[in-house]
């Protein structure tokens, strides 16, 4: 909840400052560019192919500046870049087995402050955009094997959530098509921050001491790159906590409607 409040505060500060600048620049903007349209609603075309469905609303404030707020959601499915993560873990068999069974879905909110550097401006041309992203993912199927009291292999499935908070810088370019449409090219937007995950499972039976030790051993063998793992195992509950770095790259093509 604190992360969401931080996001809203960040966007509110941007919006308040931008309103001051917009009020100062409104008259000159209208006289300098009579076809100026300050609202742009865009859909992320590239994300559709990656099971990410996103919308972004941009408000052009003046020749050089705009603000944008984006929402993206991903239905439950395989973890993105699964093969890359497994490779980074040294092709660990235990990590591979866990990640192959893992299903993840979630959403993200992103606030951008865009600065247009070209001659045309007013939402056109090359821009740089510092941004803040808050991501929330729900995961299930985090599977770990252990040896039960009959000396047979059993498994336990954990589910939980992951929250990431990152800041980044986007380099992009936007073109107008006629009076009402545009193309927004996200050239590259690396971002970096932190994440925290909590996965848990409750059993409807009591785990004896040998079973608990076997589960601890299975959890201890799970190694995620750039992540600190901790866990707890009791007679009826298993918890796995992951704290670490969180990074990504925004890139793609958006198609927008100006009004």
Buried (B, 14 or more C-beta within 10 A) or exposed (E): EEBEEEBEEBBEEBBEBBEEEBEEBBEEBEEEBEEBBBEBBBBBBBBEEEBBBBBBBBBBBBBBBBBBBBEBBBEBEBBBEBEEBBEBBEEBEBBBBBBEBBBBBBBBBBBBBBEBEEEBBBBBBBBBBBBBBBBBBBBBBBBBBBBBEEEEEBEBBBBBBBBBBBEBEBBBBBEBEEEEEBBBBBEEBBBEBBBBBBBBBEBEEEBEEEBBBBBBEBBEEBEBBEBEBEBEBEEEEBBBBBEBBBBBEBBBBBBBEBE
